[in-house]
């Protein structure tokens, strides 16, 4: 162990350190998870089509989700054929803000089942809202990469890491 910058380092003197960015492996995220029947077909019980705007996350993203809530509320007010779909958790801010008839929920799954389940919940558009804070600027663009690997268009906050990874209008919004 080497004491560096006032903290203990796991690095041995003379060793090189490598940072491996998040990525999605094609064997896990590729076509093998595509052709399956979705959990939610994007039609009403009467057979009317709708657009599923989806968000995947945990309760730790509550403040991040507040960034998207006003736009989502306007969307469901102005566009009758939109359903908001949650995978992992339903942020507490949604309860009471978005009518329960306008959102659906799929609980989180084991890591091994995550890519396939994300595909099965059948988002037409994936959202990745984050607040502009130091903690979030240290994150990766993983949500955008996961959505993209499944062919799901992504709308993300114009905050690093998404602002750097997404070419606006071409690889996301």
N, C-alpha and C positions, 0 to 999 in steps of 0.2 A: 504494500500500500504506500502511496505517496501522498503527502499532505500538500495540496495545491489550492490556492485561492481561499484558504481558510476552511476547506472541506477535504474530506478524504476522497481520494480518487481510486477507482478500480484499475486504472491504467498502470502498467509497469513502466518504469523509465525506458525510453527509447522505442516503445511501441507506438505504432500509428493508430489513430482513431478514425473510424469510418462511420458516417451517418448514412443509414439506409432509409430512403424516403418510403412513405407508404405507397403501396401499389396494389393492383388487383391482378392476380395471376389468371391467365386465360383458361387453365385447366379447371379452375374453381368458378370463374365468372363468365366463361365463354358459352358457346351455343348449347352445351350439355344441359344448361338450366333453362333454356328458352322454351322449347316446345311443350311445356306442361300446361295443364288446365289451371287457370288462375283461381285463387280463393274467391275473389270477387269479380264476376263479369261486370263490365261497366254499362249495365242496363238496369232500369228500374224494374220492379215486379211486373209492371205493365208492358215491358219490352222497350221502353224509351231509352235511348242512349244518353249517357252523361260523361263528363270529363272528370277523372279522378285526380285531384291535386293531392300529392302525398308528402308526408314528412316522416322521417325515421329518426328516433332518438330516445333518450332516457330523461328522467325527471331532472337531471343535472343541467338540462338545456332550457329550463323555464325562462330565464331572462333573455336567452337568444330567441325563443319562439315569440316573445312579446314584440319583437321587431316585425314579424310577419302578420300578427293578429289583425291590425287595422285593415290591411290590404285584403286579407282573407274574408273579413266581415263584409267589406264592400263588394267583393267578388260574389259571395253567395247571395247578397242582396240584389245585385244588378244582373246576375246570370243564373237563371233557374236550373240549368242542366249541369251544375258543378257539385261534386261531392268532395268533401275534405276527408282524406284517409290517413290514419295514424298507424304506425308500426313501432312497437316498443312500449310507448306510453301515450296517454293523452295529457298534454300539459294542463295544469290546473286552471290556467287563464282561459282555456277553451270552454270549460264547464260553466254554463250560464251565459257565455258570449255567443257561441255558435249553437244553433238549435240541434238537439241530438238527432233529428231526422236528416241533418245535412252532413253528419260525419260518421265514419266507421272506424273500428279499432281492431287491430290484430296484436296480441301480446307478443313480447319478445320471445326468442327461441334460443336454443343452444348455438354456440358459435358455428359449429359444423353445419347447421341447417340454415344459417343466416342468408347466404347468397340465394339459395333456392327459394326461401320464403319471401325474401324481398322481391324476387321476380313474380312470385305467385300473388302477392297482394296487389299487383297490377296497377301501379301508378301510371297515369298518362303524362304527368308532369311531376317532377320531384323538386322539393324546395329545400334550401340549405341556408336558413337565416342565422346570422350570428351578430352579436353586438360588437362594436368597434372598441375593443379593450385589449390591453397588453396580453392577457392570457390567451384570448382567441387569435391574436396575431401570431402566436407561437404554435398554432395548430397546423395541421396539414389540410389538403383539399380532398380528403378521403371520400366524403359523401358525394362530391361531384364525380370522382373517379368510379365509385360504385354505381351510381345512376348511369353514367355514360357506358360502362361495361355492359349494362343490361339494355341499352338503347333508350333510356328514359331521359328526355330533355330536362335540364336543370336550371332553376332560377335561384340564384344565390345572392347574398349580401355583397355589395361592392367593397369588401373588406379583405385584406390579405388574410388567408392564403387564396381565397377564391378570385380576388381581383387579379392576381398574378397568373393563376392556372387557366382561367376561362377567357377565351377570346370572345368578347361580347358580341352577340348576334350570330356567331359562327359555331362555337362549341358550348354555348350556354348563354344565359342572360343574368 
